[in-house]
């Protein structure tokens, strides 16, 4: 007989993560009680990860836990928010003690790393899926939306694009990978890094931001639509690994999805700040990849310019 | 090909519910921005409903939507909170337009009824399941927990117990029902009423409260454990329908689950307030069913006293 919720939660999920902002009442009641400090607004997002859709069925419970929280933290990062609390709704096909131990241990590690506290949730039996709802905090009015980009703004992305899609293709046997890229790419798909290190930079300089979960072309399009502007991106400036660069397989970087890097826009007058940021943050490099324009949406490729207006966003691999 | 999230959400879920507390930034960005008014605390809960576990597979999309929000609102009711915002994570096996229309229409109706605004979420493809996360607001420190019950307190429940379990047994062909009970009982399982009408009453008089989603005996036990007290409940005083009363099938009321009524404790000196409440609220009657004691957990049945200490809580029917 499966263990009921009231035995699984205290055993595996009672003490996960510590936040700078302590909950007034955490797990063990009908709901959690949270106090938003004066001068702050709450930033809330929810994301579900389904086995076979958002991660391959054979993904380890440690990777699943990391990714489930990371993709939600990435949404907070894109808003310029600081993580505070999260709720977990966990659906599992059976009560496997080893799975639960490994999952909760990994969840605890990433929660500690980003200082977010698990304050409630529920568990059910069914096909494996994980829903996490995160709440972050931001100084009033200091959040970054998708709607502030202006013609002339620079377009930047963090990290390298395409590694996650390449990692997935490798794990699914659709693509070979050089040995030196295997860890980088499989980590990108299984253990994405939410770019919360960019929170201050975004608040200081960004006019718009989004996280690249559905691929650069589709996600930048959301900024363009919301801001009513256009864009030109330069293929040669896309930050990609050496294999994509040499093989020219830029489709992984443009539409691959699941990178969880940030795409942001900022006035060109702050260009020096990019150099300074990159000098101080070797693990989270920013790369200028193009410019916001009045209208249109184009990719400057090797020899020609490609109209991206009707490009489709990424569909998760199981869809 | 299924419709992607960015077409389903604007089409069916763009404008659901209006809250007294407007969101600063709602759907269409990486996260929602919400401002908690001065003097209030946020009350947060999440619940997942899975087809075949929390509702029979053949349940109508209108009933599913109602129940998915209602069970979350019930958690807010148990805390003495007022609904403000919710996030929806919807997993559907395919994009059925009629299903989505009916689901979203019903979601809109219950969201309007309880003045809660849909501020974000995501959609995925997979086995049908619905996760809703609700945020309510409560005056600072005025929330009701499970831990405040004192020996001598009265134990009350709202509504009638056992109707949901009876309705489920009927829908599954496990039990016949008198014609005059069919609507009452199937509505109880498919369209539970969150007892938000009791918010003021709870804040004024209750020492502890919980929603009866897993059955009275198991849920009251959570109050006893958290408050470190005992209880005596009187079977004859349980509010049940005439069939349960005449057949003596009190197991539906004691352990049936899914009733989403509230169980609360309050000092006996406020007893007159119960009478007054019942006179003014014919649709949400409160019934005194027993008393908090120093220790032990007993049911005073027809001829004997039954020790409930080791009774098990309700397990959802698919588990």
Boltz contact constraints between the chains, C-beta under 6 A:
constraints:
  - contact:
      token1: [A, 2]
      token2: [B, 319]
      max_distance: 6.0
  - contact:
      token1: [A, 29]
      token2: [B, 145]
      max_distance: 6.0
  - contact:
      token1: [A, 29]
      token2: [B, 146]
      max_distance: 6.0
  - contact:
      token1: [A, 30]
      token2: [B, 75]
      max_distance: 6.0
  - contact:
      token1: [A, 30]
      token2: [B, 78]
      max_distance: 6.0
  - contact:
      token1: [A, 30]
      token2: [B, 79]
      max_distance: 6.0
  - contact:
      token1: [A, 30]
      token2: [B, 211]
      max_distance: 6.0
  - contact:
      token1: [A, 31]
      token2: [B, 43]
      max_distance: 6.0
  - contact:
      token1: [A, 31]
      token2: [B, 44]
      max_distance: 6.0
  - contact:
      token1: [A, 31]
      token2: [B, 45]
      max_distance: 6.0
  - contact:
      token1: [A, 31]
      token2: [B, 75]
      max_distance: 6.0
  - contact:
      token1: [A, 31]
      token2: [B, 79]
      max_distance: 6.0
  - contact:
      token1: [A, 32]
      token2: [B, 44]
      max_distance: 6.0
  - contact:
      token1: [A, 33]
      token2: [B, 41]
      max_distance: 6.0
  - contact:
      token1: [A, 33]
      token2: [B, 43]
      max_distance: 6.0
  - contact:
      token1: [A, 33]
      token2: [B, 143]
      max_distance: 6.0
  - contact:
      token1: [A, 34]
      token2: [B, 42]
      max_distance: 6.0
  - contact:
      token1: [A, 35]
      token2: [B, 41]
      max_distance: 6.0
  - contact:
      token1: [A, 36]
      token2: [B, 36]
      max_distance: 6.0
  - contact:
      token1: [A, 41]
      token2: [B, 33]
      max_distance: 6.0
  - contact:
      token1: [A, 41]
      token2: [B, 35]
      max_distance: 6.0
  - contact:
      token1: [A, 42]
      token2: [B, 34]
      max_distance: 6.0
  - contact:
      token1: [A, 43]
      token2: [B, 31]
      max_distance: 6.0
  - contact:
      token1: [A, 43]
      token2: [B, 33]
      max_distance: 6.0
  - contact:
      token1: [A, 44]
      token2: [B, 31]
      max_distance: 6.0
  - contact:
      token1: [A, 44]
      token2: [B, 32]
      max_distance: 6.0
  - contact:
      token1: [A, 45]
      token2: [B, 31]
      max_distance: 6.0
  - contact:
      token1: [A, 46]
      token2: [B, 87]
      max_distance: 6.0
  - contact:
      token1: [A, 46]
      token2: [B, 89]
      max_distance: 6.0
  - contact:
      token1: [A, 46]
      token2: [B, 121]
      max_distance: 6.0
  - contact:
      token1: [A, 46]
      token2: [B, 133]
      max_distance: 6.0
  - contact:
      token1: [A, 47]
      token2: [B, 122]
      max_distance: 6.0
  - contact:
      token1: [A, 48]
      token2: [B, 89]
      max_distance: 6.0
  - contact:
      token1: [A, 48]
      token2: [B, 124]
      max_distance: 6.0
  - contact:
      token1: [A, 50]
      token2: [B, 124]
      max_distance: 6.0
  - contact:
      token1: [A, 50]
      token2: [B, 126]
      max_distance: 6.0
  - contact:
      token1: [A, 53]
      token2: [B, 126]
      max_distance: 6.0
  - contact:
      token1: [A, 75]
      token2: [B, 30]
      max_distance: 6.0
  - contact:
      token1: [A, 75]
      token2: [B, 31]
      max_distance: 6.0
  - contact:
      token1: [A, 78]
      token2: [B, 30]
      max_distance: 6.0
  - contact:
      token1: [A, 79]
      token2: [B, 30]
      max_distance: 6.0
  - contact:
      token1: [A, 79]
      token2: [B, 31]
      max_distance: 6.0
  - contact:
      token1: [A, 87]
      token2: [B, 46]
      max_distance: 6.0
  - contact:
      token1: [A, 87]
      token2: [B, 133]
      max_distance: 6.0
  - contact:
      token1: [A, 89]
      token2: [B, 46]
      max_distance: 6.0
  - contact:
      token1: [A, 89]
      token2: [B, 48]
      max_distance: 6.0
  - contact:
      token1: [A, 89]
      token2: [B, 131]
      max_distance: 6.0
  - contact:
      token1: [A, 121]
      token2: [B, 46]
      max_distance: 6.0
  - contact:
      token1: [A, 122]
      token2: [B, 47]
      max_distance: 6.0
  - contact:
      token1: [A, 124]
      token2: [B, 48]
      max_distance: 6.0
  - contact:
      token1: [A, 124]
      token2: [B, 50]
      max_distance: 6.0
  - contact:
      token1: [A, 125]
      token2: [B, 319]
      max_distance: 6.0
  - contact:
      token1: [A, 126]
      token2: [B, 50]
      max_distance: 6.0
  - contact:
      token1: [A, 126]
      token2: [B, 53]
      max_distance: 6.0
  - contact:
      token1: [A, 127]
      token2: [B, 127]
      max_distance: 6.0
  - contact:
      token1: [A, 131]
      token2: [B, 89]
      max_distance: 6.0
  - contact:
      token1: [A, 131]
      token2: [B, 131]
      max_distance: 6.0
  - contact:
      token1: [A, 133]
      token2: [B, 46]
      max_distance: 6.0
  - contact:
      token1: [A, 133]
      token2: [B, 87]
      max_distance: 6.0
  - contact:
      token1: [A, 133]
      token2: [B, 133]
      max_distance: 6.0
  - contact:
      token1: [A, 143]
      token2: [B, 33]
      max_distance: 6.0
  - contact:
      token1: [A, 145]
      token2: [B, 29]
      max_distance: 6.0
  - contact:
      token1: [A, 146]
      token2: [B, 29]
      max_distance: 6.0
  - contact:
      token1: [A, 211]
      token2: [B, 30]
      max_distance: 6.0
  - contact:
      token1: [A, 319]
      token2: [B, 2]
      max_distance: 6.0
  - contact:
      token1: [A, 319]
      token2: [B, 125]
      max_distance: 6.0
